[in-house]
Every structure is written in structure tokens, then in C-alpha cells.
Amino acid sequence: MSAPERFINRDLSWVEFNRRVLSEAQNPAVPLLERLKFLSIVGSNFDEFFMVRVASIKRQALAKQRSTCPTGMSPRSQLKGIHTAVARITEGIYQTLLDEVLPGIAEVGLERVTPDRWSEDQRAFVGRFFRENVEPLLTPVRVDVHQDEPPSVRNLQLHAAFLLERETGGESQDPQDPPGPHLALVQVPRSIKRTLFLPTERAGSVAFTFLEQVVLEQAYQLFPGYRVVEQCLFSLTRDADMSVDEERDEDFLEAMEQILEHRDLSRPVRMVINRRSTKLQKVLAKLFGLESQEVYACPDPVDLAPLMEIVGIDGFEALRDETWRPVPSPQIDPDAPVWQSLRGGEVMLHYPYESFEPVLRLLREAAEDPDTLAIKITLYRTSGNSPVVRALVRAAEAGKQVTVLVEVKARFDEERNIDVAQKLERAGAIVIHGVARLKVHSKALLITRREPTGIRRYVYLSTGNFNDRTATLYGDIGVLSSREELAGEVGLFFNSVTGYSVIPGLRHLVLAPHSLRGRLLELIKREARRAQEAGRGLIIAKMNSLADPVVIEALYEANNAGVKILLNVRGICMLIPGVTGMSEHIRVVSVIDRYLEHARIFHFENGGSGETWLASADWMPRNLDRRVELMFPIEDDEIARTVRRLLDIWFADTVKAHQLGPDQTWKRVSAKKGRNVLRAQEEIHRLTVERGAIQEPENRQLFSVRRTGEAKKR
């Protein structure tokens, strides 16, 4: 096959991932509020996709640059394919929302009430709410549709647009004002929750509407002397794919802040608008310089973000998945400092099935422990009011040497990370604002303690961020260890990213962009040689995205050498499986379920001496070439067996898995006749609970209760 026929377009593959997410929203077996959650997720995914990927391709198209896509698709062709596919998915979102999910939750008493169905009491309530809470925040802005500069409409900020005419006999404040119609824009306030709960007479029921509907219904009060001819709601998605000037070391944070300000008013790449006014749609599209394919006309609600406010509402637990509470790790003694549990060996934590608490407790204990000398950590994404950051601040204030590499270039977390960096600096920590021209995406923690036997170091490496919130939502694996040889290499890693240390030869850690790509290719080629020598070979890999053409070609070569290759890829996959003579031994599946599959696991059978690796990196050019990443081996036999079993479970899923075919389409996997149905995440949760229940009694300590009489006898 020619080179372009050997790959799937990266961005069209990502759009297809969202079709798989949408399929969960369309699945009647999924509880209704979970379906609502998946609809909201697709909406937010597309927001980021247009801000970054579509914006980048549009710049290429405008500059008439040649294609950089391995498929050979031109930027214009890519844009056309993206818009066509996204439009179809958007239609599916609203069909599912309006025809199935909203009617379904209304039947059990959770009802969205549109303005045309408000009762007299509800209309009176809305009127009071508008006058007291909303109207004081609104600022109608006149817009001259003939002006060269479009009005200031910020990125993803919902606006109401109005076409107005002066009422008969009314006089304009501007004597030069033409008779109309006139255009006015009103920003929907961000400081008020988008979901407004309405009074209802039905016991046990909840009625709600959205803030923007209130603004539209009460708009006549904003324009005395004018009549509203047409009105609509819209939001713009703007180009957010901007890079900071890496040479501005002396004021790097200021340069980042300038990027964030510019992002809000950069070139528009999409407009989402409701179908209330075709005239306004044309006027706004022209005003913001958008092509027809870049305008998405849809029903209400225009913005799907407030759906998440409904997903978590109290009193409707039957409409959500059964709660799976994270299980405490049976390997961590709850009554002793965490490091004592690490002296006997390594501990694997599998989130969100197991609790993230041991990592948080380790940091808290290190901050308060007088024998802790130093803490080093990389932070890429953290939660709001992060307990990780709080522990680091306490440690720095207590006089410990705290070194934190905060990646302030983490896209869409820049503002939070700048705040985190400044907070840590004020506490006395040594803060590194990333590495020039690279993003530090690795997840590493190193704690140094003074102990009776001498200095001892404790390590935590993970596939996921130091984020207590996403640790309850994302499937990740972390490893806690006190092995000195591993800790020593983690120490060298920190020296290399915080100072001027040359990266040495390492046995346990593999770093990107220094050596990760080369090591992966070496491991794949070794498996191909094993297959040619012994007639069998096996590669199993789980990741978020597979988009590196060089790695894909190496997998094709391994396939032709007879290697069986199993790939579990949640999102983007540019490899085409099942093609005779190229990839007939390759199977690609994707699991979409309640938890976001985020762990990166790579297993190479190696002729019976299997090697299993965990990593912070996907197999993508950005991870292998433009980020500081870590891949590390699982050297504990018990942990290796556990991870290998997990891989088998993910590939056995017959409920939430989709399989990619040689025709480049994804189809849901179903159990073969006579075979057991298996849902991977459910099975992993069951096994985790079972393992905890079996081992818990062994770790439980018995308290000796002293009584007064017994004390006297002694």
C-alpha cells in the first residue's frame, strides 16, 4: 500500500473517538444522567478540539501551506472532512438530548421547562430573578455591522444577539442613527449559574431552565423605545493554539499571561448559534469572518456545559451509575506512616478503583515529619485548592527543601499553574517554570528522609497527574517504591530538568525526548526478531493515542515478522489494523465507560521473559519529541502479573469496547454466542474490592482496651 493508504488522518480519528463517546449517550442501557454526562463531555471535547487542532489546520489553509499529514490530505480537505463529521455528530447529540434524555428524566420528575411552558408562578419568579440578579449585570452593546473591526466577543462566552427597530414615535439618542434594524449584543453573565431552578407544584419533582432563556425572555426591558425583531444565542470558539516566546526568561510568567489575554480575542474558528434567526446567523457569520461550514446552527441549549450541573443533582441517584467507592490499598498500613509500607517492597495503586489517599498522605506526612529533608515533584495539572499543593506549601514553610517543576505551559491550565507557582514561591519553595521549548509531562515524586540507617529516598511514578479530582475519574496506575537504584535514577532525572546536568545512561528510566522513541523502536524490533527466530511474538500496548508514523511503521514491520499485536487505544489511532500483508495480526480496541481510560502500559513478551512498562507518554510525535516524559519498567513480579491480568481484562470487554476494522470504522464488540459477557471496568472494580476484602483482616490491628480494674492488678 502507498504511504497515504497506510494511515488514518489524526484529526478525523479524534472526531471518531467522540462518536464512540456519543454512542454511550445513545445507549439505553446507560442510566439517563450518565447519558447526559456523556453528551456534555462530547460538547466540551469539541470546544478544545476547535480551539487547538482546527485552529492550527485553518492557519495552514490560510497560509496555503502544504500538507504535513501522512495521509496526504490537504489542510482544506481536512477542514471539510472535520466539519462534515462534527456536524453529523452534533445532530446526533441534540437528537439524543431532545428526543430521549430530557423526556426520560422529565418522566421521573426532573424537567427542563422551556419559556413557552412556564406557569404564571414560574414566570413571576423568573421576572423577579431577572430584575434582582441578572439585569444589573447586563450591558447591551451597540454593534455597527459595517465596521471593520468585529465586536469584542470572548472565547466560548455565550452571548444573546438582538435585531432591533425603533418603535413608532420613538427617538434615538443619536441623531445620525439610521432607522434600522440595529444589532445589539448582550453577554450572558458568567458569575451566575447557568441552571435556574423554578418553583413547581409537583411534590418530589424539580423544574429547571437555563439562564440564557431568561435573558432572551426579558430582553424587552433592556431596549426601551425599541422593538426586538429577531433574537438568538451564540458563542464563538477562537484560536487557542498559541506559543509563548521561550526566550523571555526574565519575565516568562508575564509572557504567558499575555498569551492568555490574547487567546480570548484571537481569530474565530467556529460559531455555535441556535436556530432562532437565519438573518442574524448571516449577519454574525459575516461580522466575524466565518465560512458557512464553520457555523453550527442547533437547537437550545447552545452551550452544553450546564448539563453537568444537572448530572450531579441530589435526589435522583437511580438515574446514575451505582457508586463505586475507591478501595483503600491493602498494602498500605493505615496506622503507620506510608514509607513504612514501602520498606518491604513496591506498592501499585490503580485509580480510581483504589484510593489516591496514600499519595496525599505521603506528602502530608513528609511535610510534617522532622526527618524529611527534601521533596521534589513535577506538577502538570492539579485540582482547584489542591491538597498536593497545600502539602508542598506546608513543607516549604516548615523549612524543608521543596523543589517543584510547575509546567505553566500545560494547555488550558496555564492560569491555575501560574497561581500555583507563585503560591509555592511565596512559601519558600524552589520553583522551576518548565523547560525551554519542551513541556514537562512526566509524573514523578522524590522524598528524601534521614533515617537511623542513613539517608533513604522514596519514589512515586505514575501514568497520571498529581490531581486528587481526576484520580476519581481517570483510570491510571501509580507505583510507590523505596528501591535505591530507582530512586537514584529519579534523582538524576530531577537534576537534568532543573539544572544543567547531562542526561546519563539509565537502566530503569527511559526519558523523552532523549531516548524514549529509540527505546520503543528497539523493543518492537526485538519482538520482531524473537518472532522470526521462535515463530511467535507478542506486543500488548494500552494508551490514549497512537499517532506516530515511525512507530506505526515499526508495528507494521513487526506484524509482517509474525508478531501478534494487541492495541488498546482510547482516542486517536492512525494505524489501520486487519489489512492483509500489512497488519493482519494487529487488533485495535477502544474502551469507553464510566472512567476515562488514561493509563499507558506497554508489554513485550520477549520470548517468555516478558517486560512490562508504564509511562506518562502516548505514542505521538508531541510526546516522543516535544515533551519531557518518563517510561519505567515494572520489576516487581507480583505487580507485573497484576498488570498483565488487567491487560487481558481490557481486551476481553464485550460491553463497552469498540474494535477498529480494516475499513477504518469502529464497531461495538459483542459477546459471541455461548461466551460470557464481560465489562472490563466492572470486572476490575469487583477484583479490587475482592482483593481488599481478603487482605484487610491481615492488616487490621487489634487495640488492647485497658480497664480500671486491670490497670490496678498490674
N, C-alpha and C positions, 0 to 999 in steps of 0.2 A: 504494500500500500504506500502511496505517496505520503510525504510528511504531513500535509494538512489533513489527510484522512486518518491519521493515527491519534488525533487528539479531539477532545470536546472543548468548545470555547469556554473559557473560565467563567465569564460572567453569565452566560446563558445557563451554565451548570449551577451557578449560585441561585439564579431565579428558579430553577427546577427544585432546588432544595426547599424553597419557600412553598412550592406546590405540595411537597410532602408534608410540610408543617400544616398547610391548609387542609390536607386530607384528614388530619387528626380533628380539626374543627368540624369537618363534614361527617365524621364517623359517629353514627347514632349510638354506638356502644360507649362513647366517652360522655361523662356527666356534663350537663349543659353549661355550667360555669367554667369548666375546664375547656370546653369548646370555645367559649367566649375569650378565654385567656389566649388560646392559640390564634384566634383572629387578631387580637391586639398585638401579639408577637409578630405576625406577618407584617402588620402595618408599620411597626417600629423598625423592623428589619429593612423594609423598603426605604424608609427615611434615610437611614445611614447609607444604604447602597447607592441611592441617588446622590447624596452629598459627596461621596468618595469616588466610587467606581464610575458611575455615569458621568460625573463632572469631569473626571480625568479623560474619559473617551471623547467627551464633547470637545474638550480643549484640543485633543489630537485632530478631531474632524475639522474644527475651525481653522487650525494651523495647516491643514492639508498634509498632515504627516503620514508616512507610510505605516502600514500595519506592523505591530510588534507581536501580534497573536500567532501562536504556532499553527493555528488552523488557516491562516492567511486571510481571514475576514478583515475587510477594511473597517476603519472606525465608523463610517456611515452605516455599513451593513450591520455592525454590532449594535449600534443605537437602534436601528429599525427592528432588529430581532428582539432586543430587550424590551422596547416599548410595546411591541405586539404581545409578547409573552406576559408582561406585567399587566397589561390591560385585561387579558383573559383571566388572570388570577384575581385582579381587583373585582371583576364581575362576579367571580365565584365567592369572594369574601362577602359581598353585600347580599348575594342571593342566600347564602348560608345564614347570615346575620338576620336579615329581614323576614325570610320565609320559614326559618327553623328555630334558631336560637332564641331570639326575642319573643316570638309567640310561645315557645316552650317554657321559658321562665315566667312569662305572664300567667300561664295556666296555674302555676303554683304560688302566685301572689307577688311576684317581683316584676313589676310592669313599667315599661317606659311609656309615658303618656305624652303624645305629641300635642302641640298647642291647639289644634282643631278639636281635641277631645278633652281639654281642661274643663273641669266643672267650675261653677261660679265661685266656690270656695277656693279652688286651686288658682283661678285667675286673679282673685283678690289677693291671695298670698303672693303670687308672682309679682303683682303690681307693687305691693309694699316692699318686697325684697329688692326689686329694681330701684325704687326711689331711695331706699335707705342704704343699700350696699353696693349697687352697681353703677348707677348714674353718676355719682360723684367721681368715679374713676375713669369715665369715658371722655375721650377728646375727639370729636368729629374733625376730620382734616379734609379741607377742600383740595381737589386734585384737578389740575388743568391737563386734560387728555392730550393737548397739543404740545406740552412742554417737552424739552429734550431729555431732561433728567427724570427718570421714574420716581415715584414717591418712596419714602423710606419705609419699607416693609421688611421686618427682620425675619431671619431664617426660621421656618416652622412655626411662626407666630400666626395664630388664627385671626383673621380679620373679617368684618362684615363690610360689604360694599353696597352703596345705595345710588340709584339714579333718581334725581330729584327734579321737580318742576315747581316754579313759584305758583302759589295759589293765586286765583283771580283777585286782583286788587292789592296783592302783596308787593312790597317794595324791597329791593335788595339793598344791603349795606354798601355795595359797590355800584356806583352809577354806571361803570363801564361793563358791568356784568351782563352778558348776553342772556336772552330769555331761557336758555336751557335746551335739553336737560343737563343737569350738573352731576358730577361724580363726587361722592364723599366716601371716605374710608374711616372705619372705627375699629380700633384694636380691641379684641376680646381680652379682658384683664387676666393676667397670669396669677395674680395674687389671690384669686377666688377659685375654689374648687370647681371643676367643670361639671360635676354631677350635683344637681339640685334636687333634694328630696321634697316631695309635695305632700300636703295633708291628704289623707284618704279615710273613707268611712268603713272600709273593709277591715275587720279585725285580723291581725296577723299578716296583713299584706303591706307591701312597700311600693310606693309610686315615685317615679323619678323622671326628670327631664334634664336637658343639658343647658349650660349657661348661655351658649351662643343662641339657642332658641329664644331665650328670654330677651336677649339684646335685639334680635330681629323683631319680636312681637311688640316691644316697647319703643321701637326706633322713632315712631312718630313724635315722641316727646323731645327728641334731640334736634328736630328741624322745624321749629315754629315758623309759619309763613310759607312752608314748602310741603309738597305732596310727594310721598315715596312712590315712584313709578315702578321701579324694579329693585329687587334686593337679592343678595346671595352671600354665601360664606366661602372663603377661600384661604389657602395658605401656600406659601412659596417654599420650595426646597432650593437651597443655594449651595454653591460650590464650597466645600469644606476641605478639599484636598490641597492644603497649603503647607509649605515647609518654612521653618524658621531659618534665619540667617545664622548658620552654625559658627561663623567667625566672630560673632558678638559675644565673646566670653564674658566681658566685663559687665554686661547688662543683659545676660541671656534671658532671665525671667521677664524683664521688661519687653524684650523682643517677642517672647511667647504671648504675653498679654496683648500686644499689638496684633498678633495673628488672630487671636480670639475675637477682638473687636472687628477686624476686617471680615471674618467669616460670616458675621451676621448680615452683612450688606454686600456680599460678593455676587457674582453672576448667577442668576436663576437658572436652574436646570429642569424644574418641574413645577407645575401648579396643579393643586387639587382643588376642585370647586364643586359646589353642589348644583343640581340641575334646575335651579330656580329661574335662571335668566340666560338665554342664549346671547342676548345683546351684550350684557355685562361680561360674559365669557369672552367674547370677541374683543371688547374694549380692553379688558385686563391683559389678555394674551398679547395684544399689540403693545400695550403700555410697557410690559416687562420683557418684550422681545423674545417671546416663546413661539416655537413652531406648534402646529396643530397636534402632532403626536406627543408633545410634551405637556399637554393639557389633559388632565384626567377628570372628567365630569362624572360625579357619582351621587347617590342619594345621601341623605343625612344618616349618621353623623359624618361630616367631612373628615374629622380627625378621630382616629380610633383609640387614642391614648386613654380617654376617660373610661373606656370599657374595663380597664384594670381596677378602677375604683369600685366597680360593681362586682368583680370577681371575688373580692375579699370581704363582701358584706356579711355581717353576722346574721345568724338565724336561718341560713339556707345551706347547712352542711350537707344535706342529702344531694345537693346539686354539684358537689365537689368530690374529688377522689378521697378515698379513705386516707386519713393522716398516717404517714409513716414517720415515726419519730426516730431521729438518729440514735443509734445504739452506742453506749459507752464502749470504748475499746477494752476488751477483756485482758489485753496485755499491759494496760496501764493501771497501776495500783492507785485507786482514788485517795488513799490515805497517806501517801508518801510523795515527795517531790518527783516530778516526771523523770528527771535524769536518773533516778534510782532504777526505774523500769527499763532503762536503756543499757544498763551495765551488763545485763545478761544476753543482749543481742539486739537486733534491729526490730523495729515495730512498723508495720504498714497500716496506714489509715486510708479507708476507702469512703470518700464522701459521695453523696450525703447520707449514705447508709450508716456510716459511723460518724461520730461527733467530731467537730473541729476543735472542741474544747481542749484536748491535750496540747495543741499548738498554742492556743491562747494562754493556757495555764503555764506552759513552759516559759513564755515571755513574761507573764506576771511574776512568776517565781524568780526568774532571773533578775527582774527589775528590783525586787525586794531583798534578794539574797546577798549578804555581805561578802560572800566568797566569789560572786560573779565579777569578773574583771572586764570583759568586753562582749559586746553584741554587734554583729554585722548582719545586714539584711538587705535584700533587694525588694523594692515596692514598685509594682506596675499599676495595679488597680486595687484600691481599698474601698471599704464601705464608708458611708457617712458616719461621723462620730465613731471612727474605727477603734475597737478595743486594742488592736495591734499598735496603732499609733499612740494611744494613751499609755500603753505599757512602755513603749520606747521613750516617750517623754518622761515618765517617772524614772526610768533607768538613767537617763541623761541628767536629770535633776538630782539624782542620788549620787552623782559623781562617777558613774561607770563610763567607760569609753564606748560610746554608741556611734556606729558608722552606718549611715543609711544611704543607699543609692536609690533616689526617687526619680523614676522616669517621667519627667514633666512633658515629654512628647507623646505619652500614651493618648491616642486619639479619643476625643470627647471626654477624657478625664483630666485634661490639662489644668483646668481651673482648680479642681479639687487637689491635684498633686502639687500645684504651686503653693496652695494653702498649707498642705501637709509639710512641704519642705520648709516653709517659713516658720511653722509652729515648732518643728524639730530643731531648727537653728536657734530659735529663741530659748529653747530648753538646754542648749549646750551641746547638741549632737553634731558630729561631723556629717555634713550633707553633701552628696555628690549629685548634681543635676543631670544624670545620664552621661552618655559617652558621645563625643562629637561624631556626627554623620551615621550613628547607629542607634537603634532602640534596644535598651536592656530589657529583655522579655523573660529572662531566666528567673526561677523562683528558688531562692536559697537563703538559709539562715545558719549562722555560726555563732555559738555561745562558748565563751572561754571561762572556765572556773578554776579557782585554786582549791585543790583537794589534799587530804593527808598524804596521798601517794605522789603528789605533784600536780602540774598543770594538766587539765583534761578538757577536751573540746567535744561539743555536742552539735550535731548537724541535723538540719531538716531540708530535704529536697522534695520538690513536688511538680506535678503537671499543671497545677492550678495556682491562682493568686492567693496572697495573704488577705483574703476577703471573707469575713465571717458570714456575710449575707449570701454571696454566691456559693459558699460551701454547703448551703442548704438547698441549692437549686441545680448546681452543676456536678456532673459525675467526674471526679478527679481522684488521683492516688498520690499520697504523700508518704515519705519514708523518714523515720526518725532513727538516728544512729549515733553511736559513740565510737565507732571504729576509727582509730587514729589515722590509718592510711587514707581513708576517705576524707576525714576532717582536714588532714594536711593539704589535700588537693583543693578542697573548698577554700581553705585559707589562701592558697596560691591564686585561685580564681578571683577572690576579692582584691588581692594585691594588683592583679592585672587590670581590673576595671576601675580601681580607684586611684592608681598611681601610674608609674612608668615601667612596671615590671613586664619583661618579655614573657609571653606565654610559654611555659616549659612543656616538655613531653609529659603527658599524663597517662596513667594506666586505667583509672576509674572514670574520670570525667572526660567527655568529649564536648568541645566548645564550637559554637558558630560565632562569627563566620570563619574562624581559624581552621577547623578540621572536621566539622560535622558532615558536610557534604561528602568529603573524601572517604570518611569512615563508613557512611551509609552505602556508598557505591562499592566499597571494599567488601562489606558484609553481604551485599546482594550478589556480587561476583563470586565470592567464596561459596555461597549456596549453590550457584550455577555449576561450579566445579565439582562440588560434592554430588550433585545430581548426575553429572556426566560420568563420574567415577563409580558411584554406587547405584545409579538408576533411580534415585529418589532425592528429593529436597523439599523443604517446606519453609515458607515465609508467611508469617501472620502479622499484620500491622493494623493498628487502630489509631485513627487521627481525626482531626476536624476537617482538613482539606488536603487534597493531593493535586498539586498544580505545577510541579517542577518537571519540565520536559526532559531534562537529563536523567532524573531519577526514573521517570516513566519509561524512557527508552531502555534503561538498565533492567527494569522489571520485564519488559517485553523480551529482552535477550535471555533473562533467567527462565521465562516461560518456554522459550524455544529450546532451552537446555533440559527441559523436563521438570522444572521446579513447580510445585503446586503453590499457588499464591492466594491467600485469603486476605481481603482488604475490607476493613470496616471504616467507612468514610462518612462522617455525618453530613458534611456540606458539599463543597466543591470537589468534583472528581473529573479530571481531564483525561484520564485513562479510559480506553474503550475495552471492556472485557469480552471474552467469549468469541473472539474472531479467529477463525482457523488460520494457523500459520503465524499468528501474532500474539494471541492472548487467550487461547482456548483453555489453558489451565488456571486462569485467573477468575476469581469470583469477587464481586464487589457488592456489599450490602450497606444499608444505612438504617440505623435505629432511631426513630423519633417517638419519644414517650414523655412522661411527666417530668423527667430530669433531662437537662441538656447534656448530651454525651460530650465530654471535654477532655478525657484522658488520652494521652499519646503513649501507646505501648507498641514495641517492636520486638518480635520474636523470630529468631533464626535457628532452625533445627540443628544445623552444624553436625550432621552425621551422627546424631544421637547425643552429642554434648551440647545441648541447647543453650542459647544465650537469650536472655530477655532484658530489654532496656526500657526505661521510662524517659520521657523528655518533655521539655517545655515547648518544643518546636513541632510544627507540622512540616510536611514535605512540600514546601512552597519556596519560590525564589526569595521572598522577603524574609523568611525565617532562616534560610540557609546562607544568605548573602548579606542581608542588611540589618540583622538583629544579633544581639548577644544572647545566645541560647545555651542550655545545658542538656546533655543526654547522659544518663548514668545507668550502670548495669544493676540488676537485682542479683546479688551474690548470696543472699540467704536462701537456702534450699526450700524451706517451708513457704516463704513469701513467693518464690518463683513458681512453686506448684499452685499456690492460690491464684496468682495472676494468670497462669496458663489455663486454669479451670474457668476463670472469668471470661477469657477469650472464647473458649468453647461455648459458653452460655450465650454470649452475644451473637455468635454465628448460628446458634440453634433457634433463635427467635422466630416464631411463626405467627405473631400477633402484631407487633409494632415495627417489623423490619420491612424494608423495600430492597429489591435487587435490581441492579443495573444490567441491562441486556446489550447485546452487540448492536442493536438498533438505536442505542443511546437513550432509551426510555427506561424509566423506573416503574416497576410493578410491585405491588404489595405481596409479600411472601405469605403463603398459607400452608397449614399443616397438610401433609399428604394423607391419603385415606389410611386409617388404621394407626397413624402416628399420633403421639401426644402433642397437645397444644402447649407451647411454652412462650411466656412473655418474659424476656430477659431481665428487665428491671425488677419485676415482681419476684422472680426466682432468686436474684441476688439479694433482695431485701429479706426473703424468707431464710436464706442460708446465713445471712449476717445475724439475724435475730436468733436463729437456732444456735449458732456458734457462741454468741454472747450468753445465752441461757445455759449452755453446757459448761462454760468456763467460769461463769460468775461465781458459783459457790466456792471454787478453788481460791479465788482472790479475796473473798469476803472475810474480814477479820472479826473475831468474836470479842466482844467487850466484857471484861471481868467487872461485874457490878458489886461494889462493896456495900455492906450494910453495917449499921452501927454496932450490932452485936458481934459480927465477925471481926470488926476492927478491934474491939476490946479483947477478944480471945487472942488475937495476935500480939 
